[in-house]
Amino acid sequence: MAGLIIRPRARILHGHDWVYASEVLKVFGSPADGDVISLKDGRDRLLGSAIYNAKSQITARRFSRRRQDLDADFFSRRITQAVAWRERTGCDPLLCRLVWSEADGLPGVVADRYADVVVLQTLTLAMDQRKTLIAEALAALPGVRHVVERNDAPVRVAEGLPLVTGLLIGGDPGEREVDLRGVRFLVDFLRGQKTGLYLDQAENYAIVAAQARGRRVLDCFSNQGGFALACALQGAAGVTAVESGAGSAAKLRENAARNGLTITTQEEDVFTFLKEAARRRAEYDLIILDPPSFTKARGKINEALRGYRELHLRGAELLSAQGLLATFSCSHHVSAGEFESAVADGLTDARRSARVLHRLTQAADHPAVLHLPETCYLKGLLLEAMPGR
């Protein structure tokens, strides 16, 4: 087996599973992009098996600590293990993230299940080359009839992969109504939002909505209305949802009607809305800030932190005396500590103080691996403003 000899002090020698180009001491055996390779240290000791792509900044991604090929049996075994873990930890195996990349030993593979439909992404070259085997392993699960490919994620460009969508197994499942913890959404698997719904926020929808009864709620970056609908369902005094995307705003209105809920929808840039609302001296008792990633590159962290600081300044200006602020970052390059500091700076700029009620993270079906911080990307806070401060 061809492979790489890793430089001393590379992160993989300390438990991580990625090898960057700068950490490669020597390439042996002429591996092709997409091949399974062996990883060795300078003393010729095996570190494991990995997938290889010289075109990617991450040259190799380890998927096993022993010699292992990517065959049908391997994919069947890993997917079966992923399902068993979710059943054991109390996840709904018929509505969940079934496979979460490195956290399930399948680097670059993401699969979300909605009853008989599985939505698949293969975000690394090696896994994309073997997506038929992966789709067949998913289709072998009891009750699965359709495997849909949603490989239109921009991250594929870094692996030299095209952006594509389509059917891998079964016919077009069409649009389906999905019940996520009592809130009904219409999901279009081929043409809708990414892999369907933001399942990573499912637990946070419930945690935040539990605080909504009788409160005036503002949901910013609302997308298709996950937080807004959950809060309205729990008896909020009123819900305003701000979403700049015309398509998402239309879906939000459709979802509100489907649930028999009244939501005030503002199709507008969030920063513009917040500034104008401050001029009107608008006030809310529960504000939710769930923006898209502020940076896709480590080199732009400072720019992202400035954005978070500004966002929380504007949000805090609208918060009532003992109001609640639920805020999130899905930028995996921004650490939890950096995010919390930016939130604190924004509140300070607004001359507000707040207590931490909860620290929030991604749902249990998106497991985080201790030695792979990249698998724990979603960071959140539920804060309560301190009166008279």
DRENDO-1510 file (C-alpha; in Angstrom, 1 decimal, always signed):
<recs>
REC; n; res; u; v; w
REC; 1; MET; +0.0; +0.0; +0.0 .
REC; 2; ALA; +1.3; +3.4; -0.9 .
REC; 3; GLY; +1.4; +6.0; +1.8 .
REC; 4; LEU; +2.9; +9.0; +3.6 .
REC; 5; ILE; +5.7; +9.3; +6.2 .
REC; 6; ILE; +4.6; +12.0; +8.7 .
REC; 7; ARG; +6.8; +14.7; +10.1 .
REC; 8; PRO; +7.6; +14.7; +13.9 .
REC; 9; ARG; +5.2; +16.8; +16.0 .
REC; 10; ALA; +2.4; +16.5; +13.3 .
REC; 11; ARG; -1.1; +16.7; +14.9 .
REC; 12; ILE; -1.9; +13.1; +13.9 .
REC; 13; LEU; +0.8; +12.0; +16.3 .
REC; 14; HIS; -1.2; +13.6; +19.1 .
REC; 15; GLY; -4.6; +12.0; +18.3 .
REC; 16; HIS; -6.0; +14.1; +15.4 .
REC; 17; ASP; -7.0; +12.3; +12.2 .
REC; 18; TRP; -6.0; +14.9; +9.6 .
REC; 19; VAL; -2.6; +15.3; +7.8 .
REC; 20; TYR; -1.9; +18.7; +6.2 .
REC; 21; ALA; +0.5; +19.0; +3.3 .
REC; 22; SER; +3.0; +20.8; +5.5 .
REC; 23; GLU; +3.1; +17.7; +7.8 .
REC; 24; VAL; +4.2; +15.2; +5.1 .
REC; 25; LEU; +7.8; +14.2; +5.3 .
REC; 26; LYS; +7.8; +11.8; +2.4 .
REC; 27; VAL; +5.3; +10.2; -0.1 .
REC; 28; PHE; +6.1; +6.6; -1.1 .
REC; 29; GLY; +4.5; +4.3; -3.6 .
REC; 30; SER; +3.0; +7.0; -5.9 .
REC; 31; PRO; -0.6; +7.1; -4.6 .
REC; 32; ALA; -3.3; +8.5; -6.8 .
REC; 33; ASP; -5.9; +11.1; -5.5 .
REC; 34; GLY; -8.7; +9.2; -3.9 .
REC; 35; ASP; -6.6; +6.1; -3.0 .
REC; 36; VAL; -6.5; +4.5; +0.4 .
REC; 37; ILE; -3.0; +4.9; +1.8 .
REC; 38; SER; -1.0; +3.9; +4.9 .
REC; 39; LEU; +0.3; +6.5; +7.3 .
REC; 40; LYS; +3.7; +5.9; +9.0 .
REC; 41; ASP; +5.9; +7.8; +11.4 .
REC; 42; GLY; +9.6; +8.3; +11.0 .
REC; 43; ARG; +10.3; +4.9; +12.6 .
REC; 44; ASP; +8.2; +3.1; +10.0 .
REC; 45; ARG; +5.4; +2.4; +12.6 .
REC; 46; LEU; +1.9; +2.2; +11.1 .
REC; 47; LEU; -0.4; +5.1; +12.2 .
REC; 48; GLY; -3.4; +3.8; +10.3 .
REC; 49; SER; -5.2; +3.9; +6.9 .
REC; 50; ALA; -6.3; +7.1; +5.3 .
REC; 51; ILE; -7.9; +8.6; +2.2 .
REC; 52; TYR; -5.5; +10.7; +0.0 .
REC; 53; ASN; -6.0; +13.8; -2.1 .
REC; 54; ALA; -2.9; +15.9; -3.0 .
REC; 55; LYS; -5.2; +18.6; -4.4 .
REC; 56; SER; -6.7; +19.3; -0.9 .
REC; 57; GLN; -5.1; +21.3; +1.9 .
REC; 58; ILE; -5.9; +18.3; +4.0 .
REC; 59; THR; -3.8; +15.7; +2.2 .
REC; 60; ALA; -4.9; +12.7; +4.2 .
REC; 61; ARG; -7.7; +11.8; +6.5 .
REC; 62; ARG; -7.3; +8.8; +8.7 .
REC; 63; PHE; -10.4; +6.5; +8.9 .
REC; 64; SER; -8.8; +3.5; +10.7 .
REC; 65; ARG; -5.8; +2.9; +13.0 .
REC; 66; ARG; -5.1; -0.4; +11.2 .
REC; 67; ARG; -4.8; -1.6; +7.6 .
REC; 68; GLN; -8.3; -1.3; +6.1 .
REC; 69; ASP; -9.8; -1.0; +2.6 .
REC; 70; LEU; -12.9; +0.9; +1.6 .
REC; 71; ASP; -15.1; -2.0; +0.4 .
REC; 72; ALA; -18.8; -2.8; +0.7 .
REC; 73; ASP; -18.3; -4.6; +4.0 .
REC; 74; PHE; -16.5; -1.6; +5.5 .
REC; 75; PHE; -19.3; +0.8; +4.6 .
REC; 76; SER; -22.0; -1.6; +5.8 .
REC; 77; ARG; -20.2; -2.1; +9.1 .
REC; 78; ARG; -19.6; +1.6; +9.8 .
REC; 79; ILE; -23.1; +2.7; +8.9 .
REC; 80; THR; -24.6; -0.1; +11.1 .
REC; 81; GLN; -22.4; +1.2; +13.9 .
REC; 82; ALA; -23.6; +4.8; +13.3 .
REC; 83; VAL; -27.3; +3.7; +13.5 .
REC; 84; ALA; -26.7; +1.6; +16.7 .
REC; 85; TRP; -25.0; +4.6; +18.4 .
REC; 86; ARG; -28.0; +6.9; +17.7 .
REC; 87; GLU; -30.4; +4.3; +18.9 .
REC; 88; ARG; -28.3; +3.8; +22.1 .
REC; 89; THR; -28.2; +7.5; +22.8 .
REC; 90; GLY; -31.9; +8.1; +22.4 .
REC; 91; CYS; -31.9; +9.7; +18.9 .
REC; 92; ASP; -34.9; +9.0; +16.6 .
REC; 93; PRO; -33.2; +6.8; +14.0 .
REC; 94; LEU; -35.9; +7.7; +11.4 .
REC; 95; LEU; -35.3; +11.4; +11.7 .
REC; 96; CYS; -31.7; +12.3; +12.4 .
REC; 97; ARG; -28.2; +12.8; +11.1 .
REC; 98; LEU; -27.4; +9.2; +10.5 .
REC; 99; VAL; -23.7; +9.7; +9.6 .
REC; 100; TRP; -21.6; +12.6; +10.7 .
REC; 101; SER; -18.3; +12.4; +8.8 .
REC; 102; GLU; -15.2; +11.7; +11.0 .
REC; 103; ALA; -17.4; +11.4; +14.1 .
REC; 104; ASP; -18.7; +8.1; +12.6 .
REC; 105; GLY; -15.4; +7.0; +11.0 .
REC; 106; LEU; -16.4; +8.1; +7.5 .
REC; 107; PRO; -14.5; +11.3; +6.7 .
REC; 108; GLY; -16.5; +13.5; +4.3 .
REC; 109; VAL; -19.7; +11.4; +4.5 .
REC; 110; VAL; -22.9; +13.1; +5.7 .
REC; 111; ALA; -26.2; +11.4; +5.7 .
REC; 112; ASP; -29.6; +12.6; +7.0 .
REC; 113; ARG; -32.5; +10.3; +7.3 .
REC; 114; TYR; -36.2; +11.3; +6.9 .
REC; 115; ALA; -38.2; +8.0; +7.3 .
REC; 116; ASP; -37.7; +6.2; +3.9 .
REC; 117; VAL; -35.5; +9.0; +2.4 .
REC; 118; VAL; -31.8; +9.4; +3.1 .
REC; 119; VAL; -30.0; +12.5; +1.9 .
REC; 120; LEU; -26.3; +11.9; +1.2 .
REC; 121; GLN; -23.3; +14.2; +0.8 .
REC; 122; THR; -19.8; +12.9; -0.1 .
REC; 123; LEU; -17.5; +15.8; +0.5 .
REC; 124; THR; -14.1; +14.1; +0.1 .
REC; 125; LEU; -12.8; +12.7; -3.2 .
REC; 126; ALA; -12.3; +9.2; -2.0 .
REC; 127; MET; -15.8; +8.9; -0.6 .
REC; 128; ASP; -17.3; +10.5; -3.7 .
REC; 129; GLN; -15.6; +7.9; -5.8 .
REC; 130; ARG; -17.2; +5.2; -3.7 .
REC; 131; LYS; -20.7; +6.9; -3.3 .
REC; 132; THR; -22.4; +4.0; -5.0 .
REC; 133; LEU; -21.1; +1.6; -2.3 .
REC; 134; ILE; -22.2; +4.1; +0.4 .
REC; 135; ALA; -25.7; +4.5; -1.2 .
REC; 136; GLU; -26.1; +0.8; -1.4 .
REC; 137; ALA; -25.2; +0.4; +2.3 .
REC; 138; LEU; -27.7; +3.1; +3.3 .
REC; 139; ALA; -30.4; +1.5; +1.1 .
REC; 140; ALA; -29.9; -1.8; +2.9 .
REC; 141; LEU; -31.1; -0.2; +6.1 .
REC; 142; PRO; -34.7; -1.4; +7.0 .
REC; 143; GLY; -37.3; +1.0; +5.5 .
REC; 144; VAL; -35.0; +3.1; +3.2 .
REC; 145; ARG; -36.4; +3.4; -0.3 .
REC; 146; HIS; -34.7; +6.6; -1.6 .
REC; 147; VAL; -31.1; +7.8; -1.5 .
REC; 148; VAL; -30.8; +11.4; -2.7 .
REC; 149; GLU; -27.5; +13.0; -3.5 .
REC; 150; ARG; -27.1; +16.7; -2.4 .
REC; 151; ASN; -23.5; +17.2; -3.4 .
REC; 152; ASP; -23.9; +21.0; -4.0 .
REC; 153; ALA; -22.0; +22.1; -0.9 .
REC; 154; PRO; -19.3; +24.6; -1.8 .
REC; 155; VAL; -16.7; +22.7; +0.4 .
REC; 156; ARG; -16.5; +20.1; -2.4 .
REC; 157; VAL; -14.6; +22.6; -4.5 .
REC; 158; ALA; -11.6; +22.3; -2.2 .
REC; 159; GLU; -11.4; +18.6; -3.0 .
REC; 160; GLY; -11.6; +19.3; -6.8 .
REC; 161; LEU; -15.2; +18.0; -7.0 .
REC; 162; PRO; -18.1; +19.3; -9.0 .
REC; 163; LEU; -21.4; +20.5; -7.5 .
REC; 164; VAL; -24.2; +18.0; -8.3 .
REC; 165; THR; -27.6; +16.9; -7.1 .
REC; 166; GLY; -29.6; +13.9; -8.1 .
REC; 167; LEU; -31.0; +10.4; -7.3 .
REC; 168; LEU; -28.7; +7.6; -6.4 .
REC; 169; ILE; -31.3; +4.9; -5.4 .
REC; 170; GLY; -35.1; +5.0; -5.9 .
REC; 171; GLY; -37.3; +7.6; -7.6 .
REC; 172; ASP; -37.9; +11.2; -6.8 .
REC; 173; PRO; -39.4; +11.3; -3.3 .
REC; 174; GLY; -40.9; +14.7; -4.0 .
REC; 175; GLU; -41.9; +17.0; -1.2 .
REC; 176; ARG; -42.7; +15.5; +2.2 .
REC; 177; GLU; -44.1; +16.8; +5.4 .
REC; 178; VAL; -41.7; +16.2; +8.3 .
REC; 179; ASP; -42.7; +16.6; +12.0 .
REC; 180; LEU; -39.7; +17.8; +14.0 .
REC; 181; ARG; -40.6; +17.8; +17.7 .
REC; 182; GLY; -44.2; +18.9; +17.0 .
REC; 183; VAL; -43.4; +21.5; +14.3 .
REC; 184; ARG; -44.4; +20.5; +10.7 .
REC; 185; PHE; -42.1; +21.4; +7.8 .
REC; 186; LEU; -42.5; +20.7; +4.1 .
REC; 187; VAL; -39.1; +19.4; +2.8 .
REC; 188; ASP; -38.0; +19.3; -0.8 .
REC; 189; PHE; -35.1; +16.8; -0.8 .
REC; 190; LEU; -33.8; +17.6; -4.3 .
REC; 191; ARG; -34.3; +21.3; -4.5 .
REC; 192; GLY; -34.7; +22.6; -0.9 .
REC; 193; GLN; -32.3; +23.6; +1.9 .
REC; 194; LYS; -29.1; +21.5; +1.9 .
REC; 195; THR; -29.9; +18.1; +3.3 .
REC; 196; GLY; -33.4; +19.0; +4.3 .
REC; 197; LEU; -33.6; +20.6; +7.8 .
REC; 198; TYR; -31.1; +22.0; +10.3 .
REC; 199; LEU; -31.2; +18.9; +12.4 .
REC; 200; ASP; -28.2; +20.1; +14.4 .
REC; 201; GLN; -30.5; +22.7; +16.1 .
REC; 202; ALA; -33.4; +20.3; +16.9 .
REC; 203; GLU; -32.6; +20.2; +20.6 .
REC; 204; ASN; -31.9; +23.9; +20.8 .
REC; 205; TYR; -35.3; +24.7; +19.2 .
REC; 206; ALA; -37.0; +23.0; +22.2 .
REC; 207; ILE; -34.7; +24.5; +24.8 .
REC; 208; VAL; -35.2; +28.1; +23.5 .
REC; 209; ALA; -38.9; +27.7; +22.8 .
REC; 210; ALA; -39.5; +26.5; +26.4 .
REC; 211; GLN; -38.7; +30.1; +27.4 .
REC; 212; ALA; -41.0; +31.8; +24.8 .
REC; 213; ARG; -44.4; +31.7; +26.5 .
REC; 214; GLY; -45.8; +35.2; +26.9 .
REC; 215; ARG; -42.7; +36.8; +25.4 .
REC; 216; ARG; -42.2; +39.0; +22.4 .
REC; 217; VAL; -39.8; +37.0; +20.2 .
REC; 218; LEU; -37.4; +38.2; +17.5 .
REC; 219; ASP; -35.8; +35.4; +15.4 .
REC; 220; CYS; -33.0; +36.7; +13.2 .
REC; 221; PHE; -31.5; +34.7; +10.3 .
REC; 222; SER; -34.7; +32.7; +10.6 .
REC; 223; ASN; -34.2; +30.6; +7.4 .
REC; 224; GLN; -37.3; +28.4; +7.2 .
REC; 225; GLY; -38.4; +29.2; +10.7 .
REC; 226; GLY; -37.1; +26.6; +13.1 .
REC; 227; PHE; -36.8; +28.8; +16.1 .
REC; 228; ALA; -39.7; +31.1; +15.2 .
REC; 229; LEU; -42.2; +28.3; +14.7 .
REC; 230; ALA; -41.2; +26.5; +17.8 .
REC; 231; CYS; -41.5; +29.6; +19.9 .
REC; 232; ALA; -45.0; +30.4; +18.4 .
REC; 233; LEU; -46.1; +26.9; +19.1 .
REC; 234; GLN; -45.1; +27.3; +22.8 .
REC; 235; GLY; -47.3; +30.4; +23.3 .
REC; 236; ALA; -45.1; +33.4; +22.5 .
REC; 237; ALA; -46.9; +36.7; +22.7 .
REC; 238; GLY; -45.7; +37.5; +19.2 .
REC; 239; VAL; -43.0; +36.3; +16.9 .
REC; 240; THR; -41.1; +38.4; +14.3 .
REC; 241; ALA; -38.8; +36.5; +11.9 .
REC; 242; VAL; -36.2; +38.2; +9.9 .
REC; 243; GLU; -34.8; +36.4; +6.8 .
REC; 244; SER; -33.1; +38.0; +3.8 .
REC; 245; GLY; -33.5; +35.1; +1.4 .
REC; 246; ALA; -36.7; +35.3; -0.6 .
REC; 247; GLY; -36.9; +31.6; -1.0 .
REC; 248; SER; -36.4; +30.9; +2.7 .
REC; 249; ALA; -38.8; +33.6; +3.7 .
REC; 250; ALA; -41.5; +32.1; +1.4 .
REC; 251; LYS; -40.9; +28.7; +2.9 .
REC; 252; LEU; -41.2; +30.2; +6.4 .
REC; 253; ARG; -44.6; +31.7; +5.6 .
REC; 254; GLU; -45.7; +28.4; +4.1 .
REC; 255; ASN; -44.5; +26.5; +7.2 .
REC; 256; ALA; -46.3; +28.9; +9.5 .
REC; 257; ALA; -49.6; +28.4; +7.7 .
REC; 258; ARG; -49.0; +24.6; +7.7 .
REC; 259; ASN; -48.8; +24.8; +11.5 .
REC; 260; GLY; -51.7; +27.2; +11.9 .
REC; 261; LEU; -49.3; +29.8; +13.4 .
REC; 262; THR; -49.1; +33.6; +13.0 .
REC; 263; ILE; -45.6; +34.9; +12.3 .
REC; 264; THR; -44.6; +38.4; +11.2 .
REC; 265; THR; -42.0; +37.8; +8.5 .
REC; 266; GLN; -39.5; +40.6; +7.5 .
REC; 267; GLU; -37.7; +39.8; +4.3 .
REC; 268; GLU; -34.7; +42.0; +5.0 .
REC; 269; ASP; -31.0; +42.1; +5.9 .
REC; 270; VAL; -30.7; +41.4; +9.6 .
REC; 271; PHE; -28.2; +44.2; +10.3 .
REC; 272; THR; -30.4; +46.7; +8.5 .
REC; 273; PHE; -33.4; +45.5; +10.4 .
REC; 274; LEU; -31.7; +45.7; +13.8 .
REC; 275; LYS; -30.5; +49.3; +13.2 .
REC; 276; GLU; -33.9; +50.5; +12.1 .
REC; 277; ALA; -35.6; +48.7; +15.0 .
REC; 278; ALA; -33.2; +50.5; +17.4 .
REC; 279; ARG; -34.2; +53.8; +15.8 .
REC; 280; ARG; -37.9; +52.9; +16.4 .
REC; 281; ARG; -37.0; +51.9; +20.0 .
REC; 282; ALA; -38.5; +48.5; +19.4 .
REC; 283; GLU; -38.1; +46.0; +22.3 .
REC; 284; TYR; -38.2; +42.2; +22.5 .
REC; 285; ASP; -38.2; +39.8; +25.4 .
REC; 286; LEU; -36.4; +36.9; +23.6 .
REC; 287; ILE; -34.0; +37.5; +20.7 .
REC; 288; ILE; -32.5; +34.7; +18.7 .
REC; 289; LEU; -29.4; +35.2; +16.6 .
REC; 290; ASP; -28.5; +32.2; +14.4 .
REC; 291; PRO; -26.4; +33.5; +11.5 .
REC; 292; PRO; -24.8; +31.4; +8.8 .
REC; 293; SER; -21.0; +30.9; +9.2 .
REC; 294; PHE; -19.2; +34.2; +9.4 .
REC; 295; THR; -15.9; +32.6; +8.0 .
REC; 296; LYS; -14.9; +29.6; +6.0 .
REC; 297; ALA; -11.2; +30.3; +6.4 .
REC; 298; ARG; -8.9; +30.4; +9.5 .
REC; 299; GLY; -7.3; +33.6; +8.1 .
REC; 300; LYS; -10.5; +35.5; +8.4 .
REC; 301; ILE; -11.3; +34.8; +12.1 .
REC; 302; ASN; -10.7; +38.4; +13.2 .
REC; 303; GLU; -13.2; +39.6; +10.6 .
REC; 304; ALA; -15.7; +37.1; +11.8 .
REC; 305; LEU; -15.2; +38.2; +15.4 .
REC; 306; ARG; -15.9; +41.8; +14.5 .
REC; 307; GLY; -19.1; +40.7; +12.8 .
REC; 308; TYR; -20.2; +38.8; +15.9 .
REC; 309; ARG; -19.4; +41.8; +18.1 .
REC; 310; GLU; -21.4; +44.2; +15.9 .
REC; 311; LEU; -24.3; +41.7; +15.7 .
REC; 312; HIS; -24.6; +41.4; +19.5 .
REC; 313; LEU; -24.3; +45.1; +20.0 .
REC; 314; ARG; -27.3; +45.6; +17.7 .
REC; 315; GLY; -29.2; +42.7; +19.3 .
REC; 316; ALA; -28.6; +43.9; +22.8 .
REC; 317; GLU; -30.0; +47.3; +22.0 .
REC; 318; LEU; -33.4; +45.8; +21.5 .
REC; 319; LEU; -33.4; +43.5; +24.5 .
REC; 320; SER; -35.9; +44.2; +27.3 .
REC; 321; ALA; -34.8; +44.7; +30.9 .
REC; 322; GLN; -34.7; +41.0; +31.8 .
REC; 323; GLY; -34.9; +39.7; +28.3 .
REC; 324; LEU; -33.3; +36.5; +27.0 .
REC; 325; LEU; -30.8; +36.3; +24.2 .
REC; 326; ALA; -30.1; +32.9; +22.4 .
REC; 327; THR; -27.1; +33.2; +20.1 .
REC; 328; PHE; -25.1; +30.7; +18.0 .
REC; 329; SER; -22.0; +30.4; +15.9 .
REC; 330; CYS; -21.6; +27.5; +13.3 .
REC; 331; SER; -18.1; +28.8; +12.3 .
REC; 332; HIS; -15.9; +25.9; +13.2 .
REC; 333; HIS; -12.8; +28.1; +12.9 .
REC; 334; VAL; -14.1; +30.3; +15.7 .
REC; 335; SER; -13.6; +28.6; +19.1 .
REC; 336; ALA; -16.2; +28.7; +21.8 .
REC; 337; GLY; -14.0; +31.0; +23.9 .
REC; 338; GLU; -13.5; +33.4; +21.0 .
REC; 339; PHE; -17.2; +33.4; +20.3 .
REC; 340; GLU; -18.1; +34.1; +23.9 .
REC; 341; SER; -15.6; +37.0; +24.1 .
REC; 342; ALA; -17.1; +38.6; +21.0 .
REC; 343; VAL; -20.6; +38.3; +22.5 .
REC; 344; ALA; -19.4; +39.8; +25.7 .
REC; 345; ASP; -17.7; +42.7; +23.8 .
REC; 346; GLY; -21.0; +43.4; +21.9 .
REC; 347; LEU; -23.0; +43.5; +25.1 .
REC; 348; THR; -20.4; +45.8; +26.7 .
REC; 349; ASP; -20.7; +48.1; +23.7 .
REC; 350; ALA; -24.4; +48.2; +24.3 .
REC; 351; ARG; -23.9; +48.8; +28.0 .
REC; 352; ARG; -25.6; +45.6; +28.9 .
REC; 353; SER; -24.7; +42.7; +31.2 .
REC; 354; ALA; -26.1; +39.2; +31.1 .
REC; 355; ARG; -26.0; +35.9; +33.0 .
REC; 356; VAL; -25.4; +32.5; +31.3 .
REC; 357; LEU; -28.4; +30.3; +31.6 .
REC; 358; HIS; -27.2; +27.5; +29.2 .
REC; 359; ARG; -24.3; +26.8; +27.0 .
REC; 360; LEU; -25.7; +25.1; +23.9 .
REC; 361; THR; -24.2; +22.8; +21.2 .
REC; 362; GLN; -25.3; +20.6; +18.3 .
REC; 363; ALA; -27.8; +17.8; +18.7 .
REC; 364; ALA; -26.7; +14.4; +19.9 .
REC; 365; ASP; -27.0; +12.9; +16.4 .
REC; 366; HIS; -24.1; +15.2; +15.5 .
REC; 367; PRO; -21.6; +13.6; +17.9 .
REC; 368; ALA; -18.3; +15.4; +18.7 .
REC; 369; VAL; -15.0; +13.6; +18.9 .
REC; 370; LEU; -12.7; +14.8; +21.6 .
REC; 371; HIS; -9.5; +14.7; +19.6 .
REC; 372; LEU; -11.2; +16.3; +16.5 .
REC; 373; PRO; -12.4; +19.7; +17.5 .
REC; 374; GLU; -13.7; +20.3; +14.0 .
REC; 375; THR; -16.5; +17.8; +14.7 .
REC; 376; CYS; -17.9; +20.2; +17.4 .
REC; 377; TYR; -18.7; +23.2; +15.3 .
REC; 378; LEU; -22.0; +24.6; +16.8 .
REC; 379; LYS; -21.6; +26.9; +19.8 .
REC; 380; GLY; -24.5; +28.6; +21.5 .
REC; 381; LEU; -25.5; +30.6; +24.6 .
REC; 382; LEU; -28.8; +31.3; +26.2 .
REC; 383; LEU; -28.3; +34.5; +28.2 .
REC; 384; GLU; -30.5; +36.5; +30.6 .
REC; 385; ALA; -30.1; +40.3; +30.7 .
REC; 386; MET; -29.3; +41.7; +34.1 .
REC; 387; PRO; -31.6; +44.7; +35.0 .
REC; 388; GLY; -30.1; +47.9; +36.2 .
REC; 389; ARG; -26.7; +47.2; +34.8 .
</recs>
